[in-house]
Amino acid sequence: MLNKKVYETLKWIALTVIPALVILVTTVGNEWGLEHVKSIAATIGAIGLFMGVLVKTMPPFDGTAYIEPGADLDEPGKFNIDLRGFLEDPAELENHKTIRLKVKKHHS
């Protein structure tokens, strides 16, 4: 899945860059008398919509939980959580209501 930085970048492209590009192409293309401006702008817009839907259906993971082989998850300390890329300072964790983790087996 996507990490938070990739997710936020794709979201920015889909929600900000693509719509702005559609307006730019439409305005400049019409002003310069370019052919097929409407089709080009519609295509760019469709790509942006497609990206937006994909990004919306693939929320990012905030980190990874590494599970020790054969671990009893009712027993504390049998997994490690890696939040690099999500938090600069682990103390910031208390500011978040929820975090999403992908789970991987720990390989020693």
N, CA, C and O atoms as a MOPAC input file, in Angstrom:
PM7 MOZYME 1SCF
protein

 N      0.83200 1    -1.18500 1     0.00000 1
 C      0.00000 1     0.00000 1     0.00000 1
 C      0.87700 1     1.24900 1     0.00000 1
 O      2.10400 1     1.18000 1    -0.05600 1
 N      0.21600 1     2.35700 1     0.06300 1
 C      0.91700 1     3.63600 1    -0.02200 1
 C      1.38300 1     4.11700 1     1.34100 1
 O      0.69500 1     3.93000 1     2.34500 1
 N      2.56600 1     4.74200 1     1.37100 1
 C      2.93800 1     5.40700 1     2.60700 1
 C      2.30400 1     6.79300 1     2.60600 1
 O      1.78600 1     7.24500 1     1.58400 1
 N      2.34500 1     7.45300 1     3.73300 1
 C      1.64600 1     8.74100 1     3.90800 1
 C      2.13700 1     9.80400 1     2.91900 1
 O      1.32700 1    10.54900 1     2.36800 1
 N      3.44200 1     9.88200 1     2.69000 1
 C      4.00400 1    10.91100 1     1.80700 1
 C      3.54700 1    10.71200 1     0.35200 1
 O      3.15700 1    11.67100 1    -0.31400 1
 N      3.59700 1     9.47200 1    -0.13200 1
 C      3.14800 1     9.17600 1    -1.49800 1
 C      1.65200 1     9.47800 1    -1.62700 1
 O      1.21400 1    10.08100 1    -2.60700 1
 N      0.87500 1     9.05000 1    -0.62600 1
 C     -0.56600 1     9.29800 1    -0.62600 1
 C     -0.86900 1    10.80100 1    -0.70800 1
 O     -1.67600 1    11.23500 1    -1.52900 1
 N     -0.21700 1    11.57800 1     0.14600 1
 C     -0.46600 1    13.02600 1     0.16300 1
 C     -0.04200 1    13.68000 1    -1.15600 1
 O     -0.70100 1    14.61100 1    -1.61900 1
 N      1.04500 1    13.20700 1    -1.76400 1
 C      1.48800 1    13.74200 1    -3.05300 1
 C      0.47000 1    13.43200 1    -4.14800 1
 O      0.09600 1    14.31800 1    -4.91700 1
 N      0.02100 1    12.17900 1    -4.22100 1
 C     -0.97800 1    11.80900 1    -5.23300 1
 C     -2.28800 1    12.56300 1    -5.02300 1
 O     -2.93200 1    12.98700 1    -5.98300 1
 N     -2.67300 1    12.72500 1    -3.77100 1
 C     -3.89900 1    13.46600 1    -3.45500 1
 C     -3.76400 1    14.91900 1    -3.90900 1
 O     -4.70400 1    15.47300 1    -4.47900 1
 N     -2.61400 1    15.54100 1    -3.66700 1
 C     -2.37600 1    16.92100 1    -4.08800 1
 C     -2.44700 1    17.04100 1    -5.61700 1
 O     -3.03900 1    17.98000 1    -6.14700 1
 N     -1.83900 1    16.08400 1    -6.30900 1
 C     -1.88400 1    16.10400 1    -7.77300 1
 C     -3.32400 1    15.98100 1    -8.26200 1
 O     -3.75600 1    16.74200 1    -9.12800 1
 N     -4.07100 1    15.01600 1    -7.70200 1
 C     -5.44000 1    14.76600 1    -8.15500 1
 C     -6.38800 1    15.91100 1    -7.82600 1
 O     -7.26900 1    16.23200 1    -8.62300 1
 N     -6.21600 1    16.53700 1    -6.64800 1
 C     -7.17700 1    17.55200 1    -6.19600 1
 C     -6.76600 1    18.98700 1    -6.49500 1
 O     -7.61000 1    19.88300 1    -6.47100 1
 N     -5.48600 1    19.22400 1    -6.77500 1
 C     -5.01800 1    20.59400 1    -6.99900 1
 C     -4.40000 1    20.78100 1    -8.37700 1
 O     -4.82500 1    21.64900 1    -9.13900 1
 N     -3.40100 1    19.97200 1    -8.69600 1
 C     -2.64900 1    20.16100 1    -9.93300 1
 C     -3.51300 1    19.89200 1   -11.16700 1
 O     -3.54700 1    20.71200 1   -12.08400 1
 N     -4.20600 1    18.76300 1   -11.19900 1
 C     -4.99100 1    18.39500 1   -12.38700 1
 C     -6.09200 1    19.41500 1   -12.66800 1
 O     -6.20200 1    19.86600 1   -13.80800 1
 N     -6.91400 1    19.80200 1   -11.68700 1
 C     -7.93500 1    20.81200 1   -11.98600 1
 C     -7.33400 1    22.14300 1   -12.47100 1
 O     -7.87600 1    22.78600 1   -13.37000 1
 N     -6.21100 1    22.54400 1   -11.86300 1
 C     -5.55600 1    23.77400 1   -12.31200 1
 C     -5.03500 1    23.62300 1   -13.73300 1
 O     -5.10100 1    24.56800 1   -14.51800 1
 N     -4.52300 1    22.46000 1   -14.06900 1
 C     -4.02900 1    22.19400 1   -15.41800 1
 C     -5.15800 1    22.23100 1   -16.44200 1
 O     -4.96500 1    22.72500 1   -17.55300 1
 N     -6.32600 1    21.71800 1   -16.08500 1
 C     -7.48600 1    21.76700 1   -16.98100 1
 C     -7.84500 1    23.22000 1   -17.29900 1
 O     -8.08700 1    23.56300 1   -18.45700 1
 N     -7.88000 1    24.06300 1   -16.28200 1
 C     -8.19400 1    25.49000 1   -16.49100 1
 C     -7.11700 1    26.15300 1   -17.33900 1
 O     -7.42700 1    26.93000 1   -18.24200 1
 N     -5.85400 1    25.85100 1   -17.05400 1
 C     -4.75300 1    26.42900 1   -17.82400 1
 C     -4.84700 1    26.03200 1   -19.30000 1
 O     -4.76200 1    26.88700 1   -20.18100 1
 N     -5.01900 1    24.74900 1   -19.56200 1
 C     -5.09300 1    24.25800 1   -20.94400 1
 C     -6.28600 1    24.87900 1   -21.67200 1
 O     -6.16700 1    25.29800 1   -22.82300 1
 N     -7.42800 1    24.93600 1   -20.99900 1
 C     -8.62800 1    25.49800 1   -21.61900 1
 C     -8.43800 1    26.98000 1   -21.93500 1
 O     -8.73000 1    27.42100 1   -23.04600 1
 N     -7.95600 1    27.73700 1   -20.97300 1
 C     -7.79800 1    29.18400 1   -21.15100 1
 C     -6.74500 1    29.51600 1   -22.19200 1
 O     -7.00900 1    30.26800 1   -23.13000 1
 N     -5.55500 1    28.95900 1   -22.03100 1
 C     -4.45000 1    29.26700 1   -22.94000 1
 C     -4.71900 1    28.67900 1   -24.32400 1
 O     -4.47300 1    29.32400 1   -25.34300 1
 N     -5.22300 1    27.46000 1   -24.34400 1
 C     -5.50700 1    26.81800 1   -25.63200 1
 C     -6.51700 1    27.58600 1   -26.45500 1
 O     -6.32800 1    27.76300 1   -27.65900 1
 N     -7.58500 1    28.04300 1   -25.83000 1
 C     -8.58300 1    28.84700 1   -26.54700 1
 C     -8.00200 1    30.18400 1   -26.99600 1
 O     -8.26600 1    30.63700 1   -28.11000 1
 N     -7.22200 1    30.80600 1   -26.14100 1
 C     -6.61900 1    32.10800 1   -26.46500 1
 C     -5.66300 1    31.98300 1   -27.64500 1
 O     -5.60500 1    32.87800 1   -28.48800 1
 N     -4.92600 1    30.90700 1   -27.71700 1
 C     -3.97400 1    30.70900 1   -28.80100 1
 C     -4.59300 1    30.04900 1   -30.02500 1
 O     -3.93600 1    29.89800 1   -31.05600 1
 N     -5.84600 1    29.65800 1   -29.91000 1
 C     -6.52400 1    29.03900 1   -31.04200 1
 C     -6.06400 1    27.62300 1   -31.34100 1
 O     -6.10000 1    27.18600 1   -32.49100 1
 N     -5.63600 1    26.91100 1   -30.32400 1
 C     -5.17900 1    25.53800 1   -30.51500 1
 C     -6.36300 1    24.60900 1   -30.80600 1
 O     -7.48700 1    24.85000 1   -30.36600 1
 N     -6.08100 1    23.55400 1   -31.55200 1
 C     -7.12100 1    22.58800 1   -31.89400 1
 C     -7.33400 1    21.58500 1   -30.75600 1
 O     -6.42000 1    21.31000 1   -29.97800 1
 N     -8.51800 1    21.06000 1   -30.67400 1
 C     -8.87500 1    19.97500 1   -29.75500 1
 C     -8.70800 1    20.33800 1   -28.28400 1
 O     -8.50300 1    19.45000 1   -27.45600 1
 N     -8.79000 1    21.61300 1   -27.94200 1
 C     -8.61000 1    22.04900 1   -26.55800 1
 C     -9.64300 1    21.38900 1   -25.64400 1
 O     -9.30300 1    20.92800 1   -24.55400 1
 N    -10.87700 1    21.34400 1   -26.07700 1
 C    -11.93500 1    20.75400 1   -25.25500 1
 C    -11.63800 1    19.27300 1   -24.98300 1
 O    -11.80600 1    18.80800 1   -23.85500 1
 N    -11.20400 1    18.54300 1   -25.99400 1
 C    -10.88900 1    17.11500 1   -25.82700 1
 C     -9.67800 1    16.91000 1   -24.92100 1
 O     -9.66700 1    15.99800 1   -24.09400 1
 N     -8.67300 1    17.74300 1   -25.07400 1
 C     -7.47200 1    17.63900 1   -24.23700 1
 C     -7.82600 1    17.92200 1   -22.78200 1
 O     -7.42000 1    17.17900 1   -21.88800 1
 N     -8.58300 1    18.99400 1   -22.54200 1
 C     -8.97600 1    19.35200 1   -21.17600 1
 C     -9.85400 1    18.26200 1   -20.55800 1
 O     -9.69800 1    17.93900 1   -19.38100 1
 N    -10.76800 1    17.69600 1   -21.33600 1
 C    -11.63000 1    16.62700 1   -20.83000 1
 C    -10.80300 1    15.39200 1   -20.48200 1
 O    -11.07500 1    14.72800 1   -19.48200 1
 N     -9.81000 1    15.08500 1   -21.28600 1
 C     -8.94700 1    13.93300 1   -21.01500 1
 C     -8.15000 1    14.13700 1   -19.72800 1
 O     -8.07100 1    13.23800 1   -18.89200 1
 N     -7.56600 1    15.31100 1   -19.57600 1
 C     -6.80700 1    15.61700 1   -18.35300 1
 C     -7.73200 1    15.54100 1   -17.13700 1
 O     -7.35900 1    14.98600 1   -16.10300 1
 N     -8.92800 1    16.09600 1   -17.26300 1
 C     -9.89600 1    16.05000 1   -16.17100 1
 C    -10.29500 1    14.62600 1   -15.81300 1
 O    -10.44000 1    14.29400 1   -14.63700 1
 N    -10.47100 1    13.78700 1   -16.82800 1
 C    -10.83000 1    12.38600 1   -16.58200 1
 C     -9.70300 1    11.64800 1   -15.86400 1
 O     -9.95800 1    10.83000 1   -14.98000 1
 N     -8.47100 1    11.93300 1   -16.23900 1
 C     -7.32700 1    11.32000 1   -15.56400 1
 C     -7.29200 1    11.76200 1   -14.10100 1
 O     -7.04600 1    10.95000 1   -13.20900 1
 N     -7.53800 1    13.04200 1   -13.86100 1
 C     -7.56800 1    13.56000 1   -12.49100 1
 C     -8.66800 1    12.91600 1   -11.66000 1
 O     -8.45200 1    12.57800 1   -10.49600 1
 N     -9.83900 1    12.74600 1   -12.24800 1
 C    -10.94700 1    12.09700 1   -11.54500 1
 C    -10.58500 1    10.65000 1   -11.21500 1
 O    -10.82500 1    10.17800 1   -10.10300 1
 N    -10.01100 1     9.96000 1   -12.18400 1
 C     -9.58300 1     8.57100 1   -11.98000 1
 C     -8.57800 1     8.48900 1   -10.83000 1
 O     -8.70000 1     7.63400 1    -9.95300 1
 N     -7.57900 1     9.38700 1   -10.84000 1
 C     -6.58900 1     9.41300 1    -9.76000 1
 C     -7.24500 1     9.68300 1    -8.41600 1
 O     -6.90700 1     9.04900 1    -7.41700 1
 N     -8.18200 1    10.62300 1    -8.39200 1
 C     -8.87400 1    10.95800 1    -7.15200 1
 C     -9.62400 1     9.77500 1    -6.58200 1
 O     -9.60700 1     9.54900 1    -5.37200 1
 N    -10.28200 1     9.01800 1    -7.44200 1
 C    -11.00400 1     7.83000 1    -6.98500 1
 C    -10.03000 1     6.78800 1    -6.44400 1
 O    -10.27900 1     6.19600 1    -5.39400 1
 N     -8.92300 1     6.55800 1    -7.15300 1
 C     -7.93700 1     5.58400 1    -6.67900 1
 C     -7.34800 1     5.99300 1    -5.33800 1
 O     -7.20300 1     5.16300 1    -4.44100 1
 N     -7.01200 1     7.26200 1    -5.20300 1
 C     -6.42700 1     7.74500 1    -3.95900 1
 C     -7.43900 1     7.61500 1    -2.82100 1
 O     -7.07400 1     7.24700 1    -1.70400 1
 N     -8.68300 1     7.90900 1    -3.09500 1
 C     -9.72700 1     7.82200 1    -2.06800 1
 C     -9.93200 1     6.38200 1    -1.60400 1
 O    -10.23600 1     6.15600 1    -0.43200 1
 N     -9.77200 1     5.40500 1    -2.49200 1
 C    -10.00600 1     4.01200 1    -2.13000 1
 C     -8.76800 1     3.33700 1    -1.54300 1
 O     -8.84800 1     2.19400 1    -1.09300 1
 N     -7.61800 1     4.03000 1    -1.54200 1
 C     -6.39200 1     3.46300 1    -0.98900 1
 C     -5.82500 1     4.40100 1     0.06600 1
 O     -4.82200 1     5.07100 1    -0.17800 1
 N     -6.45400 1     4.45600 1     1.23600 1
 C     -5.91100 1     5.35000 1     2.26100 1
 C     -4.52300 1     4.90000 1     2.68400 1
 O     -4.20200 1     3.71500 1     2.59700 1
 N     -3.71100 1     5.82100 1     3.13400 1
 C     -2.32900 1     5.47000 1     3.45500 1
 C     -2.22300 1     4.71600 1     4.77100 1
 O     -3.10100 1     4.78800 1     5.63100 1
 N     -1.12700 1     3.99900 1     4.89600 1
 C     -0.77200 1     3.43100 1     6.18100 1
 C      0.13300 1     4.42500 1     6.88100 1
 O      0.96100 1     5.08000 1     6.24700 1
 N     -0.02800 1     4.53600 1     8.19600 1
 C      0.80200 1     5.44600 1     8.96700 1
 C      2.10200 1     4.79200 1     9.41100 1
 O      3.06400 1     5.47700 1     9.75800 1
 N      2.12600 1     3.47800 1     9.39800 1
 C      3.32800 1     2.77500 1     9.82400 1
 C      3.16600 1     1.28200 1     9.63600 1
 O      2.23300 1     0.82300 1     8.97800 1
 N      4.08200 1     0.52900 1    10.21900 1
 C      4.08700 1    -0.92700 1    10.08400 1
 C      4.21900 1    -1.55200 1    11.45900 1
 O      5.03400 1    -1.11100 1    12.27000 1
 N      3.41600 1    -2.58300 1    11.72600 1
 C      3.55200 1    -3.37500 1    12.94200 1
 C      4.25100 1    -4.66800 1    12.55700 1
 O      3.73200 1    -5.43600 1    11.74800 1
 N      5.41600 1    -4.91500 1    13.12400 1
 C      6.17500 1    -6.13700 1    12.86100 1
 C      5.87800 1    -7.13900 1    13.97300 1
 O      6.12700 1    -6.86500 1    15.14800 1
 N      5.35300 1    -8.28500 1    13.60100 1
 C      4.93600 1    -9.30300 1    14.56300 1
 C      6.02000 1   -10.37700 1    14.67800 1
 O      6.49200 1   -10.89900 1    13.66800 1
 N      6.40900 1   -10.70000 1    15.90100 1
 C      7.38200 1   -11.76900 1    16.13200 1
 C      6.76000 1   -13.09800 1    15.73000 1
 O      5.57900 1   -13.32000 1    15.99500 1
 N      7.52700 1   -13.99600 1    15.09000 1
 C      6.99200 1   -15.31200 1    14.71700 1
 C      6.46800 1   -16.06200 1    15.94100 1
 O      7.14100 1   -16.13700 1    16.96900 1
 N      5.26500 1   -16.61300 1    15.82100 1
 C      4.65500 1   -17.37900 1    16.90100 1
 C      4.21000 1   -16.54600 1    18.07800 1
 O      3.95200 1   -17.08700 1    19.15400 1
 N      4.11300 1   -15.24000 1    17.90000 1
 C      3.76200 1   -14.35200 1    19.00900 1
 C      2.31800 1   -14.52500 1    19.43300 1
 O      1.42400 1   -14.69600 1    18.60500 1
 N      2.10700 1   -14.47600 1    20.74000 1
 C      0.76800 1   -14.42100 1    21.30800 1
 C      0.46800 1   -12.93800 1    21.48400 1
 O      1.04600 1   -12.28500 1    22.35300 1
 N     -0.42500 1   -12.40800 1    20.67000 1
 C     -0.64600 1   -10.96000 1    20.66600 1
 C     -1.34800 1   -10.45000 1    21.91800 1
 O     -1.48300 1    -9.24100 1    22.10800 1
 N     -1.80100 1   -11.38300 1    22.78300 1
 C     -2.34900 1   -10.95100 1    24.07200 1
 C     -1.23000 1   -10.62700 1    25.05100 1
 O     -1.45400 1   -10.00600 1    26.09000 1
 N     -0.01800 1   -11.05800 1    24.70100 1
 C      1.14100 1   -10.83400 1    25.55400 1
 C      1.86300 1    -9.57000 1    25.07700 1
 O      2.24500 1    -9.48700 1    23.91000 1
 N      2.05400 1    -8.58600 1    25.96300 1
 C      2.68800 1    -7.33100 1    25.54100 1
 C      4.13200 1    -7.54000 1    25.06600 1
 O      4.82300 1    -8.45800 1    25.50700 1
 N      4.55500 1    -6.67900 1    24.17600 1
 C      5.94400 1    -6.66400 1    23.74600 1
 C      6.27700 1    -7.64900 1    22.64400 1
 O      7.45700 1    -7.86900 1    22.36800 1
 N      5.29300 1    -8.24500 1    22.00700 1
 C      5.55900 1    -9.22100 1    20.96100 1
 C      5.47500 1    -8.62100 1    19.55400 1
 O      5.50800 1    -9.34400 1    18.55800 1
 N      5.36700 1    -7.31100 1    19.48700 1
 C      5.39800 1    -6.67000 1    18.18700 1
 C      6.04100 1    -5.29800 1    18.31600 1
 O      6.02600 1    -4.68000 1    19.38000 1
 N      6.59500 1    -4.84600 1    17.22200 1
 C      7.21800 1    -3.52200 1    17.15700 1
 C      6.46500 1    -2.70300 1    16.12900 1
 O      6.03900 1    -3.22800 1    15.10000 1
 N      6.29700 1    -1.41800 1    16.40000 1
 C      5.61900 1    -0.53100 1    15.46700 1
 C      6.61900 1     0.47700 1    14.93000 1
 O      7.29900 1     1.16300 1    15.69200 1
 N      6.69800 1     0.55700 1    13.62000 1
 C      7.60000 1     1.49100 1    12.94300 1
 C      6.75100 1     2.62300 1    12.37000 1
 O      5.95300 1     2.40100 1    11.45900 1
 N      6.91800 1     3.82300 1    12.89500 1
 C      6.14000 1     4.98000 1    12.44000 1
 C      7.01100 1     5.99300 1    11.70500 1
 O      6.63100 1     7.15600 1    11.57100 1
 N      8.18200 1     5.55600 1    11.22500 1
 C      9.03100 1     6.48200 1    10.46100 1
 C      8.27000 1     6.98800 1     9.24200 1
 O      7.58400 1     6.21400 1     8.57300 1
 N      8.38300 1     8.24800 1     8.95700 1
 C      7.67100 1     8.83800 1     7.83200 1
 C      6.29300 1     9.35000 1     8.22200 1
 O      5.68200 1    10.11800 1     7.47900 1
 N      5.80600 1     8.93300 1     9.37200 1
 C      4.50100 1     9.40700 1     9.84200 1
 C      4.69000 1    10.46500 1    10.92000 1
 O      4.04100 1    11.51100 1    10.89300 1
 N      5.56600 1    10.19500 1    11.85100 1
 C      5.80000 1    11.11700 1    12.96000 1
 C      7.26800 1    11.50600 1    13.02100 1
 O      8.14900 1    10.64900 1    12.93800 1
 N      7.52300 1    12.77300 1    13.16200 1
 C      8.89000 1    13.23500 1    13.39000 1
 C      9.27900 1    12.93000 1    14.83700 1
 O     10.40400 1    12.51900 1    15.11900 1
 N      8.32500 1    13.14000 1    15.74600 1
 C      8.55300 1    12.96300 1    17.17100 1
 C      7.50000 1    11.99900 1    17.70600 1
 O      6.30800 1    12.28200 1    17.59000 1
 N      7.89800 1    10.87300 1    18.28500 1
 C      6.91400 1     9.91700 1    18.79500 1
 C      5.93000 1    10.52200 1    19.79300 1
 O      4.82600 1    10.00300 1    19.95800 1
 N      6.31200 1    11.60700 1    20.45800 1
 C      5.39700 1    12.26100 1    21.39900 1
 C      4.16500 1    12.81700 1    20.68000 1
 O      3.13800 1    13.05200 1    21.31600 1
 N      4.25300 1    13.02900 1    19.35800 1
 C      3.11700 1    13.53400 1    18.59000 1
 C      1.99700 1    12.50300 1    18.48700 1
 O      0.86800 1    12.84600 1    18.13300 1
 N      2.30100 1    11.24400 1    18.79300 1
 C      1.31100 1    10.17800 1    18.66100 1
 C      0.05200 1    10.46800 1    19.46400 1
 O     -1.04800 1    10.11000 1    19.04300 1
 N      0.20000 1    11.10500 1    20.60100 1
 C     -0.96800 1    11.39500 1    21.43400 1
 C     -1.93300 1    12.38100 1    20.77700 1
 O     -3.07100 1    12.51000 1    21.22900 1
 N     -1.50700 1    13.07900 1    19.72100 1
 C     -2.37400 1    14.02700 1    19.01400 1
 C     -3.25900 1    13.35800 1    17.97300 1
 O     -4.10000 1    14.02200 1    17.36600 1
 N     -3.09000 1    12.06200 1    17.75400 1
 C     -3.84100 1    11.34600 1    16.72800 1
 C     -4.85600 1    10.42000 1    17.37200 1
 O     -4.52800 1     9.66600 1    18.28800 1
 N     -6.10200 1    10.48100 1    16.88500 1
 C     -7.13900 1     9.58900 1    17.40700 1
 C     -6.92200 1     8.16100 1    16.91900 1
 O     -7.11600 1     7.20400 1    17.66900 1
 N     -6.51700 1     8.02400 1    15.65400 1
 C     -6.30900 1     6.70100 1    15.08500 1
 C     -5.06500 1     6.72000 1    14.20400 1
 O     -4.66100 1     7.76200 1    13.69000 1
 N     -4.47900 1     5.55600 1    14.04700 1
 C     -3.42500 1     5.36400 1    13.06200 1
 C     -3.70900 1     4.04900 1    12.34500 1
 O     -4.29400 1     3.13400 1    12.92400 1
 N     -3.29200 1     3.96000 1    11.08400 1
 C     -3.48000 1     2.74500 1    10.28700 1
 C     -2.12100 1     2.07900 1    10.12400 1
 O     -1.14500 1     2.72000 1     9.73600 1
 N     -2.07100 1     0.79600 1    10.42300 1
 C     -0.82100 1     0.05100 1    10.32300 1
 C     -0.96700 1    -1.11800 1     9.37600 1
 O     -2.00800 1    -1.77400 1     9.34300 1
 N      0.07400 1    -1.37800 1     8.60700 1
 C      0.12300 1    -2.64200 1     7.87600 1
 C      0.90100 1    -3.60200 1     8.77300 1
 O      1.80200 1    -3.19000 1     9.50300 1
 N      0.54900 1    -4.86800 1     8.71100 1
 C      1.14800 1    -5.86300 1     9.58300 1
 C      2.05500 1    -6.77300 1     8.77000 1
 O      1.66100 1    -7.29200 1     7.72600 1
 N      3.28300 1    -6.96000 1     9.26400 1
 C      4.25400 1    -7.83700 1     8.60400 1
 C      4.86100 1    -8.76700 1     9.64500 1
 O      5.01100 1    -8.40700 1    10.81200 1
 N      5.20200 1    -9.95600 1     9.20400 1
 C      5.92800 1   -10.86700 1    10.08200 1
 C      7.34200 1   -10.34700 1    10.23500 1
 O      7.96700 1    -9.92100 1     9.26400 1
 N      7.84100 1   -10.38500 1    11.46100 1
 C      9.20600 1    -9.94300 1    11.74200 1
 C     10.16200 1   -11.03900 1    11.29400 1
 O     10.00200 1   -12.20200 1    11.66300 1
 N     11.14900 1   -10.66300 1    10.50000 1
 C     12.16400 1   -11.62100 1    10.05800 1
 C     13.44500 1   -11.33300 1    10.77500 1
 O     14.04800 1   -10.27700 1    10.58500 1
 N     13.87200 1   -12.26500 1    11.60100 1
 C     15.10200 1   -12.05900 1    12.40200 1
 C     16.32900 1   -12.21900 1    11.56100 1
 O     17.44500 1   -12.08200 1    12.06300 1

